[in-house]
């Protein structure tokens, strides 16, 4: 499970580096990334200990986000 401080601390770097991609996080470590959610999950599953949860996050492209006026 991802701790909120991990996302808050690294949000700008993550958004810039992984824009338009999924990431898999285990214990605040990125273990896989890519454009296909299922592939990212499968790669992470191979690296995860049996009792650890895998968090999958998506960082949208700028054109996929809404702007407030």
N, C-alpha and C positions, 0 to 999 in steps of 0.2 A: 504494500500500500504506500502511496506517495504521501509524504508529509507536506503540508501546505507551505512551510517555510522554504522547501526546496524549489517549488514553483515560483514563489514570490521572489526569491533571491536570484533566480536565473531566468526569469521570464523574458527579458529582452534578448538575451543570447539565444535561448531556445527558439523564440519566435523567429529570429533572423536566420538561424542555422537550419531549422527544420520546417520552414514555411512550405505549406502544401504537402507535408509528409506526416506519417504516423510515427510515434515513438513508443517503445515498450520500456517501462521502468520497473525495476525490482530494487527495493531498499534504497531508493534515491539514486540509483545508477541506471543510466540508459544502456540497455543491453541489445537493442535492435532498433532500426529505423528503416523507413521506406514508404513507397506510395501505395502499397497493397496491405490493407489492415490484417488480413488473414496470414499473409506471409510473415509480417512482423510478429504477430502472435506466435506462430509456429516456431520461428527462430528463437524467440524469447523462452518458449516452453522447453526447448532443448537445454537452455542455460540455467533454468530456474530449479532450485531445490524443490522437492515435492511439497513442502509445507509453506511455500512463499506465494503470495498473490502477485499477479502481473497486472500492472496498470497500463492501459493503452490510451494515448492522447493524440489528438490531431491538432495541428497548427495550420489554420486556414490561410490561403493566399489572400492578399489584400483585396482582390476583386471578389472574394467570397464573403467578405465582411460588410456589414452595414455601417454607414456613417450617420451620426446624429446631426441634425441641422440646428 
